[in-house]
Amino acid sequence: HVTAGGRYTKDKRNGALTKVQNRVANFPFVFDKGRFDPMVTLAFDAADGVNLYAKYSTGYRAGGANSRSQTFNPFNPEVVKAWEAGAKLEMFDRRVRLNLAAYMMDRTGTQIDFDNVDTNPTSPTFNLHTEETANAPGKSRIRGAEAELTVRPIENMTVGASYAYTYTKVPDTLNPFLSTPTTPVYTKVFVVYTPRNAASGYVDYEIPVGNAGAKVKLHVDGNYSSSAYSFQNEDVKNEANFIVNGRIALADLSVSD
C-alpha cells in the first residue's frame, strides 16, 4: 500500500514593537514565507495479521519575533525531517497484538527561548522579565523506539503494556543575554518534557452481573516516566515519577426499553 500527501503552509506577518520598558520604540518586523511539506508511507501485508511499514515526512514551524524581546529580533523557521519504520502484528487468533516502531528526526533551526530577569536592585530595569528566541545551529537529533503489547489471556480480561525510549541532542546555542559583540557565549540547550524512558501497563477485567447484560468493570494502570528537562536552557531535570490509577465501574445497566 502507498499513501502520499502534502501540506502547504503560508505565513505572512507584519508588525512592530512600539514600547520597551515604558519607553517609546520602533522595532519593525516582517515575515513572509511559504513551504510545502510532503508525506509518504509504504506498507506491506507480509502475512495474515502482519503489517510492515515505513514512513517519511517533513514538518515546519514558522519564524517570528518574541514580543518579550527588548529589540524584537527575528528568529527563523524550524524544519524537521522524520523517518519511521515499524510492524503491526496480530497473533494467536487475534488475542495478542504487538506494535513496534523506531524513528529518527533531524531538526534544523530549533527555536530556543532564553529568559532573563534583572536582579540588580539599582538597575532601572530591576525585576523586569525579558525573553529572546534564537535558532540552534546545525541539526538537532531525536531518536526513539516504541513497543506496545495487548493480550487477552482469558475471556473478559485484557492486559496491556508499552515502553518508549527517546534520545535527544540539540547543539549548544548562542546565548543572547550572555554574549557580547566580541565574545560569543554558547550554552547547553535541551528538548523539554521528553523523558529518556517511559513505560506503562494496565489490566481490564469485566464481571457479568445478572441476566440483563450489566457488568462490573475493573481497571488498574501504572505509568512510569524518567526525569526530563523542564526548561530549554537550564540543566535541571524534574524527578522521575510513577503513578498508579484504579477504577471500578458498573456499566450497561438496563433502565428502560
Residue pairs with C-beta under 8 A, 6 or more apart in sequence:
1 41
1 42
1 43
1 44
1 45
2 40
2 41
2 42
2 43
3 39
3 40
3 41
3 43
4 38
4 39
4 40
4 41
5 38
5 39
5 40
6 36
6 37
6 38
6 39
7 36
7 37
7 39
8 34
8 35
8 36
8 37
9 34
9 35
9 36
9 37
9 60
9 62
10 33
10 34
11 31
11 32
11 33
11 34
11 62
11 63
12 31
12 32
13 29
13 30
13 31
13 32
13 64
14 29
14 30
14 31
15 28
15 29
15 65
16 26
16 27
16 28
16 29
16 72
17 25
17 26
17 27
17 29
17 65
17 67
17 69
17 72
18 24
18 25
18 26
19 25
20 27
20 70
21 70
21 124
21 125
21 128
27 71
27 72
28 72
29 64
29 65
29 72
29 74
31 62
31 63
31 64
31 65
31 74
33 62
33 63
33 77
35 60
35 77
35 79
37 57
37 58
37 59
37 60
38 56
38 57
38 58
39 55
39 56
39 57
39 58
40 55
40 56
40 57
41 53
41 54
41 55
42 53
42 54
42 55
43 51
43 52
43 53
44 51
44 52
44 53
45 51
46 52
49 89
49 90
49 91
49 94
50 87
50 88
50 89
50 90
51 87
51 88
51 89
52 86
52 87
53 84
53 85
53 86
53 87
53 88
54 83
54 84
54 85
55 82
55 83
55 84
55 85
56 81
56 82
56 83
56 84
57 81
57 82
58 79
58 80
58 81
58 82
59 79
59 80
59 82
60 77
60 78
60 79
60 80
61 77
61 78
61 79
61 111
62 77
63 74
63 75
63 76
63 77
63 78
64 74
64 75
64 133
65 72
65 73
65 74
65 75
65 133
66 72
66 73
66 75
66 113
66 131
66 132
66 133
68 129
68 130
68 131
68 132
69 130
69 131
69 132
69 133
70 130
70 132
73 132
73 176
75 111
75 133
75 134
75 135
76 109
76 135
77 109
78 107
78 108
78 109
78 110
78 111
78 135
79 107
79 108
79 109
80 105
80 106
80 107
80 108
81 105
81 106
82 103
82 104
82 105
82 106
83 103
83 104
83 105
84 101
84 102
84 103
84 104
85 101
85 102
85 103
86 99
86 100
86 101
86 102
87 98
87 99
87 100
88 97
88 98
88 99
89 96
89 97
89 98
89 99
89 100
90 96
90 97
91 97
91 98
95 151
95 152
95 153
96 149
96 150
96 151
96 152
97 148
97 149
97 150
97 151
98 147
98 148
98 149
98 150
99 146
99 147
99 148
99 149
100 145
100 146
100 147
101 145
101 146
101 147
102 144
102 145
102 146
103 142
103 143
103 144
103 145
104 141
104 142
104 143
105 141
105 142
105 143
106 139
106 140
106 141
106 142
107 139
107 140
107 141
107 142
108 138
108 139
108 140
109 135
109 136
110 135
110 136
110 140
110 170
110 173
110 189
111 133
111 134
111 135
111 136
112 133
112 134
112 135
112 136
112 170
112 173
112 189
112 232
112 233
113 131
113 132
113 133
113 232
113 233
114 131
114 132
114 133
114 134
114 175
114 176
114 177
114 232
114 233
115 129
115 130
115 131
115 233
116 129
116 130
116 131
116 132
116 177
117 127
117 128
117 129
118 125
118 126
118 127
118 128
118 130
119 126
119 127
120 126
132 176
132 177
134 173
134 174
134 175
134 176
135 173
136 170
136 171
136 173
136 189
137 171
137 173
137 174
138 171
139 171
140 168
140 169
140 170
140 171
140 191
141 167
141 168
141 169
142 166
142 167
142 168
142 169
142 191
143 166
143 167
143 168
144 164
144 165
144 166
144 167
145 164
145 165
146 162
146 163
146 164
146 165
147 162
147 163
147 164
148 160
148 161
148 162
149 160
149 161
149 162
150 158
150 159
150 160
151 158
151 159
151 160
152 158
152 159
153 159
156 205
156 206
156 207
156 208
157 203
157 204
157 205
157 206
158 203
158 204
158 205
159 201
159 202
159 203
159 204
160 201
160 202
160 203
161 199
161 200
161 201
161 202
162 199
162 200
162 201
163 197
163 198
163 199
164 197
164 198
164 199
165 196
165 197
166 194
166 195
166 196
166 198
167 196
168 190
168 191
168 194
170 189
170 190
170 191
171 189
172 186
172 187
172 188
172 189
173 186
173 187
173 189
173 233
174 184
174 185
174 186
175 185
175 186
175 187
175 233
178 185
178 187
179 185
187 233
188 233
188 235
189 232
189 233
190 229
190 231
190 232
190 233
190 235
191 229
191 232
192 228
192 229
192 230
192 231
192 232
193 228
193 229
193 230
194 228
194 229
195 225
195 226
195 227
195 228
195 240
196 226
196 227
196 228
197 224
197 225
197 226
198 223
198 224
198 225
198 226
199 223
199 224
200 221
200 222
200 223
200 224
201 221
201 222
202 219
202 220
202 221
202 222
203 218
203 219
203 220
203 221
204 217
204 218
204 219
205 217
205 218
205 219
206 215
206 216
206 217
206 218
207 215
207 216
207 218
208 214
208 215
209 215
209 216
209 250
212 253
212 254
213 252
213 254
214 250
214 251
214 252
214 253
214 254
215 250
215 251
215 252
216 248
216 249
216 250
216 251
217 247
217 248
217 249
217 250
217 251
218 247
218 248
219 245
219 246
219 247
219 248
219 249
220 244
220 245
220 246
220 247
221 244
221 245
221 246
222 242
222 243
222 244
222 245
223 242
223 243
223 244
223 245
224 240
224 241
224 242
225 240
225 241
225 242
226 240
227 237
227 238
227 239
227 240
228 237
228 238
229 235
229 236
229 237
229 238
230 236
230 237
230 238
